[in-house]
């Protein structure tokens, strides 16, 4: 069984998007399997004791973060990020479990992030969700029904409990061998750790 790189994320996060664009190459380089764990970021923050406002509610911080995320996009040779019109990510997050059952989780996460932050699409729009699903060869109707069904609700609740139990308070968060790193800007530390373990 391959060693895992665990990736805790929420589609509402631009920094999780940035990290995801680098993750596959990193995992492939070191022969790792990526385990994707979706979470409800506002709930995770509250569960960890972070009762402060969201970044979008702090104008000075938002201005800085917006500039910073574009710097990261340039570093990764990506087009500029496009803010989506809606940050309600639950259905997109719950859709991951459908992808897992199909064995297409890596493609789903990448395609959904591209829709949300690459093109600024509304992830609550069923047309957007359907287009991602059908682009992966799935039934759009089946996928949409799943994102509001009991199975995805149960599994998303379990993922959120795991998030809290393991001390995850923000995204992206990565784990390898029980070691935890938080933030797109910690990917280099993940890479250094993996290199040290493979030498």
N, C-alpha and C positions, 0 to 999 in steps of 0.2 A: 504494500500500500504506500502510495506517495505521501511524503510529508506535506502538510497543509500550510498555506498562507491564508489566514482567516481575515476577511474584509467586512467590517461592519460599516454600513452606509445608510443614507437616506437620499432618495432622488432629489430632495429639495436643496441639497448642499452643492454649491459650485466647487468647493474644495474636494469633495468626494468625487465629483466628475473629473477634476484634474488628475487626482490620484489614479482613478480607473483607467485613464488613457495610457498610463505607464505600467499598470499592474501586470497585464498579460505577458509583456516582454520580460519583466522581472521574474515572474513565476516560471516561464519557459526556460529562462537562462539557468535557473537553479533546479529545474525538474520538480517544481511544486504544483500541487493541485490547489486551486483557489476555492475556498469555501465562502460563499457570499451569504451575509446575514443582514437582512433589512431591518430597520428599526424606525420607530417614531421619534425623531430628534427632539421635539419639544417635550415629550414625555420623558425621554432619557435625561434631559437636562434637569427637569423637576425632580426626578427620582434621585439624582445625584446631589440635590440641594442647591442647584443653580436657579434661583428665582428671579434673576435679572431679566431685563427686556431682551428681545431678540436683536441681533445685529441690525436688522432693517429698521428698528425703532431708535437707533442712536445715529443721527445724521453724520457726525464727524467720523465715527467708526465705519459706517457704511461707505463713505467716500474713500476712506483709506483702503478698505477691503476690496472695493470695486477696482481700484487702481492696482492693488496687489495681485488680484486674480488674473488681471490682464497681463501683468508681468510674467506670471507663471505660464499662462497660455503661450506667450511669446517664447519663453525658455523651452517649452515643449514643442515648439513649431506647430502650434494649433491656431486656428482662426480665433479672433476675439470671441469671448463668451457673450452669449445673448441671454439677458434675463428673461425667464418665462413670465407669463402673465399671471400665473397662479402657482402657489407653493403647497397646495394640498396634495400630498404625495401618497396617501394611503393605498389607493387602488393600484398605482404603479408598483409600490413596494410589495403589496400582497400578490401581485402578478408573478413575482419571482418564484413562488412555490410551484406555479404551473410550469414555469420554465425548468425548474429543477426536476420535476417529474418527467419532462421531455428530454432531459439531458442536455439542455441548451442554455443553461444559466449564464455562461460567459457571454454568449451572443446577445441574450436578452438584456443584460445589464448594460452592455456597450450600446446597443441600439436605443434603449430608452434614455440613457444619459445623452446620447447624441441628439435625440429629439428635444429633450428638455433644455440642455445648456448649449448644445451646438447650434440649435435652430430657434430656441426660445419658444417652443410650442407648449400649449396648455395641457399638462398631464391629467387634468380632470376631464378633458374633452374625449368622449368615447371614440370619436373619429381618429384621434391620435393613438389611443390605446389599440384600436382595431388595426390601424396601419402597421404598427410595430408587430402585433401578433401575426397578421397575415404575411408580413415580410419574412417571418420565421417559419412560414408554412403551416400555421395553425388555423383553426376555425376561429374567426373573430367573435362570433356569437358565444362559442364555448368559453373562450378566454374572458370575455366581458362578464359572463355569468359567474365565472370562478372568482373574479376579483371582488365580488360582493357576497360570495357564498360562505358557508360554515367552515369548510376546510381551510380556506385561506385566512379566515378570521382566527381560527384556533392556532394555526401555525405562526401567524404574525404575533399573537399574544405570547406564545412560547418564546419567540425570538426576542421580544421586548423584555421578558423576564430574564432570559439569558444575558441580555445586554446589561441589565441592572446587576445581576448576580456576579458578573465578571468585571464590574467596575468601569464599564464603558460610559463616558459622559459626553462624548461628542463624536463627530465624524469628519473625515474617515479615521477609523481605528483599525490597526492591523495587529495580528498576533502571529508569532511563529514560536513554536516550542514553549508556549506559555508566556513569552516575552511580549510586552504591549508597547505599541507606538501610536501616538495620536497626531494626526495632521498630515496633509499632503507634503509639508516641508520636512517630514521625518522619513520620507521614503529612502533618502540616502543612508540613514541609519539602519533601516531594514536591510538595504543592500550590503552595507558593511558587515552586518551581523551574519547574513547568509554567506558572504565570502569567507568570513572567519571560520564558519562551521564546515565549509567544503574544502578548505585548504589542508 
